[in-house]
C-alpha cells in the first residue's frame, strides 16, 4: 500500500490507455515478446523455432515444449506436489532404480544416452552429453546438413527420440508393458 501513496490522480484529464512498450501506444504481441525476451532469460525462447517449425505431430511438439521448460510430470515433480500420494518417490520405472527426473529420463538414463549417441553417430557428429535436456534443445546442431530436408530430418529424429522414451515410460507405468532395452 505504501507504493500507492505516491500516485496522484488528475480529475481534469480524461482516462486513456497507453502501452508503453510500443511507439504507437497500442498493444502488440511483437512488442510484448520483445520486452519479455529482454527481461527474461532468452534461452527459454530459443527452442521455440526448432520445436514448432518441425514436421512432427503436434502432440510430439507439445511434449518437447514441456520437456524444454521442465514441466513434464516425472516422479520428482509429482513428489513435490503431492508427497503423500507417491508410493516410490525417487523410483525410476525405466531402469528400476533411483532418481526419475526430466534430465534423467530424456538425457542421462543409460538407454536414452545410448540412443542419443546412436543418433549423433548416424549424423557423423561427435557428442558430449550436456548437463540438462534444456541445454540439449538450445544447442543448434547441424545434424544432417543445412538443407531443408536435413534440418527436417534432424528435428523429427530428435523429437521422435523424446517421444519414444516418454511413451516407453508411460507404457511401463500405466499398462505394465515394457519393451526390452534393445527394442528401443
N, C-alpha and C positions, 0 to 999 in steps of 0.2 A: 504494500500500500504506500510505502514511503516514496516509491518511484513515481507514483501518480501525483504526488504533491507538487511536482514541478510542471505539470501540464495545465495550461490555461486555455480556455475556450473563448472565442470571439463571437459574440452574439450578432455582430453586424455582418459577418461573412456567411455566404451560403455554403452548405456542405458540398463536398466534392470527393470523388475517388481519384486517386493517383497511384500508379505503380512506379515506384522509384527506380526499379531495375531496368526500365526501358526508356529510351529517349522520347517516345510518344506518350508516355504516362499510361499506356494501355498494357494490360497483362498479355503475355505470350508465353507459350511453353518454352520457346527457344531462350528467352531472357531468364526464365526460371531455371532451366537446365544449366545455362552458363553460370549463373550465380551459385548454384549448388556445386558445380564442378570446381569452382574457385575456392569455395569454403570447405567442402568435404574432401575426403581422400579421393583423388582422381582414379586410383586403382579400382575402386568399386564400379566405375563406369566402363573400364577397358574391355572386359569380356563381352559386353553387350553386342557389339558388332559381330564378333566371332560367333556368338550363340544364336542371335536372332536372324542373321543373314544366311544361316546354313539351310540346307535342303532336308534336314532331319524332320521327323514328325514333331508336331507342337508339344506333345507330352514329353518327348525326349529333351527338347529345348527347355521346357519348364523345369524338368528335373535338374538339368545342368545349371540353370539360373539359381535354383535353390541351393545346389551344391556350392556354387561360386560365392554365395552370400552366407553360407554356413547355416542354412535354415532347414536342412533335412532332419527328420525325426529319427535320429540314431539313439541308442541306449543312453549315451551321456546326456543328450538333450532332454529325453523323457525323464531321466532321473532328477534333473533339476526342477522340472515342472511338477512331477508327482512322485516324490521319493517313496511313498508308501505303496505304490502300485507295481513297481518293478520287482520281479522275483530274483533276477540276477542282474543287478545294476551295472556291473562292469564286464559283462559277459558278451563276447563277440560270437555270433551264431556261425560265421563263416569258417573260423578255424577252431571253434570251441575253446577259446582262451580268453584272456583278459583284454579289455580295452576297446570297446566299439565306439569310434568317433568318426566324423566325416573324413578327416585326413587318413585315418587307419583304413577304413573301408575302400575309399576310392584311390588311395595312393600307396600306403605303407603295408597293407596286407600282402603277404608273400605271393599269393597268386595274382593279385592285381598288379603288383610291381613287375611280375614276370610278363603279364600281358602288355604293360606299357613298354617294357624293354623289347618285346617282340615287335610291337608297332613301330617303335623308333628304328629298330634294326631293318625292318622292311623298307622304311623310308631312307635308309642309309645315313642315319644321324646317330652320333654319339650322344648319350644322355646320362645325366646325373640327376637323380630324383630331387626335386625341390623340397623344402620343408613343409609346404602345405599345398592342398589342391587349389586354393585360391591363387597362389603363386604360379602353379602349373597352367591355369587357364589364362593368366595375364600374359605369359610369355608368347610372343608372336613367332611360332615355329613355321618355317617354310618347309614343311614335311615332304610334300610330294610336288614341289615346284611352285613357281609363281603364276602358272596358267590358271584360268578359271576352273578347269577340270581338276587340277592338282589341289587347289585350295578347297574345292568342294569335297573331294575325296578325303582330305585330311580332316576337315570339320566333321564329316559324317563318321569317320573312323574313331575320332576322339570321343564324340558324343555317344556313339554306339557302345564303346567300352564302358563308359559311366553307366549307361542304361542296363547293359548285361550284368554288371556287378550288382546293381540295385535290385534287379529282377531276381537274381540268384539269392540274394539275402532275403528278400520277401517270400520267395518260394519256400525257403527253409523255415521261416518263421510261421507263415500262415497256412501253408499246405503240407508241411512236413515232408517236402520233397527237395532233394538237392542233387545236383549233378556232381560227378567226380571232378576233381580239380583239372584233370587233363581235358575234360569235355568243354571247359570254359574257353 
